[in-house]
């Protein structure tokens, strides 16, 4: 992860040298604790509401819950290991244990990101089909939805398990120190995959946005049912686009940092890009779901009321 001192902070995760002061251990632990608590609480609530309300069993919500499950990997696995590797490696671990934790961390992080990308792409394709071709059969039936989600997890796990097996983390870095070129190739391939997903998602949503804009101009003659459906579609698309934007806002600075390793960036930027922004998605996503989906918000209020009754 990183080794630091008070005057010349050195970030070893990808051969980084950063300038300025690194956030104190106390600040880092407080921030990680807050992210862990809010991401765990938010995603568990969304999943609980989904299983509690049978009217939420739609394709969109299946993939949303799938993203929540992948986001739960952060507070359950990634953040705890991150803190342990970052704060306790000098006194707690021998090289073999450190390497094992690095591999688990690598698999968990890769699977979580990959499943989220697949889910966002599936959602974009599903909304494209449902909105632009409403008379055609749905792209995902319940069985296809479950099969697609299973394939997402299996393919993601297989890819990152292989990478973890062939990599050789160093004593103070989770990077493959025996083959930095191989590590760079894998990271570049992963970044290219993220870009490919981004282009695909953008194309789908751009076509949907154009269609909805044209439809809005002709809705004055439509029935109230059609108007309500169009309004609901616009709300869903807005929610999903915000989720995609938040994902790339969280991860693009990380890759910019990795591919600009020759520059001595400010340590605060390195900390935010590598440690904070990527793990904010699991915190922000449930908030977006609550804001744009009345049923999730209603379910949340019902749970609060139930807890209030129990407390008193």
N, C-alpha and C positions, 0 to 999 in steps of 0.2 A: 504494500500500500504506500505509506510514506514515512520518511524519517525527517524530523525537523529539529531545529534549535532556535534560539531566540534571535539570532542575528542573521544567519544565512540559511534560510529554509530550503531544503532539497526535497523535491517530490519525485520518488523513484518509480511510480506506477508505470510510466512509459518513458523513462529516462529524462524526467523533467527537472529543470532547475528553475525555481520561481523566485521572484524578488519581493521584498517587503515582509511583513510579519504574517505568520500563520495563525488562524484563530486558536485561542487557548483550548486546552483539553476540556475545561468546564463548559465553554460555549458549544463546542462540538457535541458533547454528550447531551446537553440540554436540547439542542436542535434535533439530534437523532431520536431522542426520547419522545419529543413532541410529534415528530413525523411518524414514529412507530405507533404511538397511541391513536392518533387521528386516522392513519391509514387502516389500521386494524379495525377500529370501531366503524368507520364509514363503510368499508367493503363488507364486513360481517352483517351490518344492518341491511344493505342492499340485497345480499343473498337471502337473509332471513325473510325479508318482505316478499321477495320473489316466490319463495316456497310457501309462504303463508297465504298469498293471494293468487288463486288459480287463474284469474283473468289476466295475469301478467305473463302467462305461458305463450308468448309469441316469439317469432324468430328473432326480432330485434332484442328482446329481453333475454333470450337464451344466450346470445352472443355477448350482451352486456354483462350478464352474470359470469360468463366464461372469462371475460376480462377482469372482473372482480376477483375471481379465484386466482388468476395469474398475478394480479396486483397484491394478493395476500402473501405471495412468496417474499415480498420485500420485508414486511414487518415480522414474518415468522422465521425466515431463513437469512435473507441477504443482510439486513441491517444488523442483527445480532453478530453474525460472522464478521461483518465489516468492522464493527466496534472492537471485537476481540482481536482481529488481526492488526488493527490500527493502534490500539492502546495497550495490548497485552503481550505482543509477540516477543518482546525483548526478555521477558522474565518467565513466560508460561510454557513456551513450546520448543520442542526439538524440531529439527528441519523436517522430519517425516510428517509430524502432525501439522506443521504449518503448510506443507505442500498439500496434504489431504484437505484441509480447510479451504485452501485456494481453489482446488478442483471442485469442491462442493459449491463454493461461491460462484465459480465460473459457470457451472451447469445451471444453477438456480437463476442467475441473472440472465443468461442467454435464453433459457426456456421462457421466462416471464416476458421478456421483450418480444420474442418470436411469436408467442401465442397472442399477445396483444396486437401485433402487426397483422397476423392472420385474421383475427377477429374483426379488426377495423376494416380490412379489405373485404371480408365476407359481408359485413354490414353495408358497405358501400355498394357492392354488387347486388345485394338483396333489395336495397332501397331503389336502385336504378331500375331493376326489373319491375318492382311493385308499382312505382310511380309512373314510369314512362310506358310500360306495357301492362296496365292493370287487368286486361282481359286474359292474359296468358297465365298458365299455372305458376304458382309461387316457385321461386328458385330453390328454396329449402323447405321441404316437408319436415315434420318433427323427426322422422327417422334419418333423413339426410342431414338435418341439423346436428343430431347426436353423432352421426358418423363423421361429419366434418370436424366437429370439436375434438373427437377422439384422434383423428388423423393429425390435427394441429399439435396436440400434446406429444404423440408418439414421434412424429418427424422432428419436432424441436428437441426432444430429449435425446434422440439418436444422434443428431448433428452435434450437440454440445457435449454429449458424453464422449464421443469420439475425440473431440478437440481436447477435452480434459485428460483423456488417457494418454494421448501422444505428447502433451505439453509437459514441461519440466520447470515448475516454479522455482525461483531462487530463494535464498535464505531470508531476504528482506524485500522480496517483490513477488507478486503473483504472475508476473510476466514470464514467459518461456525464455529463460536466460541462455539456454543452449542453442536456440535458433530464433534470433530476433527477426530475421527475414521471414521465417515461417509464421511467426506471430503477426507480423505486419500484413502478410498476405491474407491471413484469416480475418483480421480486423477490417482490411480493405474489402474483402468479399462480403462481410457482414454489413458494412456501410453501403456497399452497392445494392445489397438486398433491401435495405431500408429505403434507399432512393427509388428502387423499382416499385416497392409498395407505395411510396409517396406519389409517384407518377400515376400509377393505376388508380389509387384513391382519388387523386385530383381530377382525373379524366371523368370518372363516374359522377362525382359531385358537381363538377362543372356542367355536365350535360343535364343533370337533375335540376340545378339552379336555373339554367336557361329555360328549361321546360316549365318550372314553377313560375318563373317571372312572366312568361308568355301566357300561362294559364290564368294568372292573377288578373291580367288585363281583360280577360273575357268572362270572369266569374259573375259579373253583374246580372247576367241572364240565367245563371245556374240556380238550381234548387238549394235550399238550406242544407240538405244532406251533403251535396257536393261541396258546398262552401266549407262546411265543418271538416270534411275529409281533407280538403286542400290545406286548411289551416293546421290540422294535425300533422300532415306531411311536412309542412314548412317548419313546424316546431321540432319534429324528430330530426330532420336534416340539419337544422341549426345546432341541435345538441350534438349530433355525431361529428359535425365539422369542428366544433369547439374541442371535442375530445381529441381529434386528430391534430389540431393545432397545438394543443397543450402537450401532446406526446412529442412532437418535433421541436417545440420550444425547449422541452426538457433534455432532449438528446443531441440536437445539432451542436450546441456549444461544447459538448463532450468530445465529439468527433473533430471539431475544429481544433480543439486543444491537442488531441492526439496526433493530428496530421501537421501540426505546427510546432513540433517538439524542439526545433532549433531555437525558437524564440523564448526568452526569459519573461514569461507572463507574470503578472502580479499574483502572489500566492492566494489572495482572496478570490480572484477569478478562477484559479485552478481548483480551489476548494469548492466553489459554487458549481463549476462545470462538471467536476468529477464526483462530488459527494452529495450535493444538495439538489440541484435541478432534476437529475434523473429520478430521484426518489420522491419528488413532489407529485408526480402523476397519480400514485395511489391515494394521495390525500385529496387532490383536486377533482378526480373523476367522480367519486360519490356525490360531491357537492353539486356538480353539473347535473347528475341524474336527478337529484332532489329538486333542483330548480326547474328543470324542463319536463319532468314527469310527475303529474299530480298524484298518481297512484303511489309512487314511491314516497312522496311527501306525506300523503295521507297515512300510509303505513307507518312512517316514522313517528307521526303525531300519535297514532294509536299505541305504539310501543312506549312512547314517553308517558302517555296516560296510564298505561298498565303498570309501568314502573313506579309512577307516582302513587297509585293505589296501594301497591305492595309496600312502599316506603312508609305510608301513613296508615 
